[in-house]
Amino acid sequence: MHQYREYMTQALELAHRGAGWVNPNPLVGTVVVRDSEILAAGYHDRYRGPHAERMAFDYADEHGIDMHGATVIDTLEPCCHVGSQPACTDLILSHGITRVVVGSIDPNPIVAGKGLRILEETGVEVVYDVMRAECDAINRHFFHYITTGMPYIVDGRKHAEESDAEYAVRRRGLYATYAAVLGTCPTGDRAGAPGDSNGTEGSAGSAARFPDWTDRLDVSDGAFAYFDGPVQAVDANEAVAGSHKPLHLDIRALADTEPDEWLRELGRRKIDSLVVEDDDAFEMLSSI
């Protein structure tokens, strides 16, 4: 397996480019090689966009590159179903690929090893578990979401050992990676906030209990979508409009609902991950 690690490392680097753009889909990178030469590469770059394999194969087709006898290096098991995109197993077979090297097995029940079995039954050699720990790590939020139906809870609290500058950098990284942020809605620009006309108080108590969002926000208010209830209907595409926009959910919604049901509702709305910065809310939600 050692000979594949270099290519899998490159596939992982490609997969990371989709962070914040593909939710609630997984991050995936693909490199196609033959005789130590990289023929094509791709990654899943946006929700409902081409899968990593398709991006690589489209590049090869457009440039007249023959893929027969090549090896596909995939961070995640190729899909075997037709949704908004064609089945990647069909693309692999139609391009004469003879070997697929995979990092993670897709836990999605409609895949879950079936893609690799289809390839093996058709004569494609499959090499399993190359850099699996690293491949699993980039999709821990997807794995949690797809198996539980609830968003993955991300610790966005400031750690005691972090300086304000270090925390600001880490927080920006979280906002750029995950689907939603749980906090107190900014004052102003929101008529009819629950419990108070100016949005400073609600059924969960005063804003003093939950730090004022606007005091801690280092990106523009315009980078967020605001919600009045526990959650409103939202198409996942609304989270991506020009640049990644995490959804902002009002922390006060937790006061009027069961936390586990609230998380399940978020999951039904295709919100796969939630950055939580308040201590009480984090302890409550991360224990579910």
N, C-alpha and C positions, 0 to 999 in steps of 0.2 A: 504493500500500500504506500510505501514511502515515495514512490515515483509519482504518485498523484497529489501529494500534499501541496506542491508548488502551485498546481493548477487550481486546487480547491481553495487555497488562500486567495488567489485572484478572483475566484467565483464569489467568495465571501465579501471581498472588497466591493465587487460590483453590486451584490445584493444590498449592501448598506445604502446605496444611492437611492433606493426606494423608500427609505425610512420617512415616515410621516405622510407619504403619498399613497401607499397601497392599502392602508387600513380599510376594511377589516381582513384583507388578504395577507398572506405571509410574504416575508422578504425572501426573494429567490435570485440566485445568480447562476449562470451557466457559462462554461467554457468548452469549446469543441476542439479537440486536438487529434493530430495524426502524425506519427513519426516525429514526435517532439515539436511539431509546429502547430501553433494556434491558428485554426482556420476561421473561427468566428466566436463571438461571445455576446452575451445579452443579460438583461436583468429585468425583473418586473418593476416598471417605473411608475405606474399609477393604477388606481382602482379601476377595474374594468378594461385596463390597457392590456397590450400583448403580454403573454407570459414570457419568462426569460428564454425558454427554448425557442419560442416562436420568433423572438427578436433576433436570436442568433441564426436561425434557419432562414429568415427573411433576408438578412444581410448576405448570407451565402448565396441564396437564389438570385438576388439582385446583382451580385458580382460574379456569377457563373462559377462558383466554387463547388467542386464535386465533394460530397460528404461521405461517400461510400467507404466503408472500412474505418471510419473515424470513431473516436471515443468521446462521449458526452460526460462532462463533469458537472454534476448537479448538486447544489447545496441541499435541495429538498426533492423528495420523490416526485417524478413527473406525474401530472394528473392524467386520469384515464376517462374523464367524463366531458361531455360537451355542455358548456354553460355559455357565458358571454364570449368565451374563447374556445377554439377547437381543442380536442384532447391532445396533450403533448405526446402521449404514447404513439398516437397515429402519425404525428410529425416525425418522430424518431424512426419509426418503421419505414415510412415512405422515403426517408433520406438515406437508407442503407447503413445506418449506424450499427456497429457490431458489438459495442461495449458501452454500458452506462455505469458510471461511478457515482455513488450517492452518499451524501452525508446523513441527512435526517429522513426518517420515515414520516410521511404525512399522517397525522392522527385524525384528519377529517374522515368520518365514517364512509363517505362515498369514494375515498381513495384507500387509505389505511393498508398499504401493501399490495393492493390490487394492481396498481400501475406497474409495479416491478414484476409481479407474477405474469402479467400479460406479456411483458418484454421477454422474460425467461422462457415462457411457453412458445414464443415465436422464434427462439434461437438466439436472442441477444444475451450476451454475458452480462451479469450484474455483479458489481463489486460493492459490498455494503459497508456502512459505518466508517467511512474515511473522514476524519476530523469531526466525528459526530457531536462531541461535546460543544465544539465551537459553532457548528451548524444549528444545534438545538438552542444554543444561547441566544442567537439573534432573533429567534421566533418564540421565546418563552411566553410572550403576551398572546400570540396567536394560538399556541398550543393550549393555554389556559382557556381562552375564549371559546375555541372550537369544541373543547371537551366538556366545559361547564355551562356554556351559554351566557356567561357573565364576563364583564370586562376585567382585565388584569389590573390589580391595584398597584400603582407605582408610588414609592416613597418620595414625595417631593418636599419633605420637611427639611429645614435647615439643620445640619448636623453641628454639634457643639464644636467640633474641631475645624469647621469651615469658616473662612473669612467671608465677609459680605461679597467680595469680588469673586471668590471661588464658588460661592453659592449661586451667584448671578449667572456664571458661565454654565454650571451644571443645570440650572433651571431652564436656561435657553435651550440646552440640548434635549431636555425632557419635552419641552413644548414642541420642538421640531420633530420628535420621534413618535409621540403617542397621540391618541385620537382626541382626548378631552381633558379638561382641567376642572377640578371641583373647587369653587371658592365663593366668596361673597361678591355679588354683582357690583360693579362700579356704581357710585352715586351719579345721578344725572343721566340723561339720555335714555332713561327707562321709565316711562310712565306706567303706573299700575303694577309695580313690583309687589310681591306678596307681603301683606301686613303693613306696608307703609308707603306713602306716595313718593317719597324721595329715595327709597331703596336702602335706607340706613338701618331699619329695624324690620324684623319679621318674626314669624312664629317660633323660630329657633332661638330668639333672644336678640340682644342688641349687637350692633356691629363690633362693639368692644370685645365680644367673646371671640369673634373671628376677625383677624386682622384685615384692615381695609385693603381690598384688592388693588385699588388704584395706587396706594402707597408703595406697593411692592412690584408693580408691573413695569417691566423694562422693555415692553413692546407696545405698539400703539393699540388703543382700544378698538380701532377698526379691524384689527387682526382676529377678532373673536365674534362668534355668533352667540346671542344671548337667548336664554330660555326662561319662560315664566313658571312652568310647572315642573314636576319631576323630570319630564322630558317631553318634547313635542316631536311629531313626525319629522324626520329629516332624511333626505337622501344622502348617502355617503359622499356623493360628488360635491355636496355643499361645503365639505371640509377642505376642498382643494379648489381654489379659485385664484389663480395667479401665483400663489405661494401657499405653502402648507398653513392651514388655519385650524388650530385646535378648537374644539367646541368648548364654550364656557358654560358650565352648569352651576346653578345657584345652590349653595350648600344648605340653604334653609329648606329646600325641598325634602331633606332627610327628616325634618321634624314631623311631617304629616304622612309618613309611609313607613312600611317595614323595610329596613335596609336591604334584606335579601331580595325582596320583591322589586325594589327600586333598581338594584343591580341587574336583575333579570330583564326588567323593562329596557334598561340601557342596552343590554345584549340583543334584545329583539330589534332595537333600532340600529343595530350593526355598529355600536360603539364598543370597540374591542379592548380599550385600555383607558385608564383614568388616573391622572396625576393628582394626588391628594396631599395638600400642604398643611392642613390643620391636624394637630395631634389627636384630638378627640375623634374626629372623623376617620383618620387613618387607622387608629386602633379598632374602631368599630367595624370598618369595611374590610380591613385586611384579615379579620378573624373569621369572616364568613367563608 
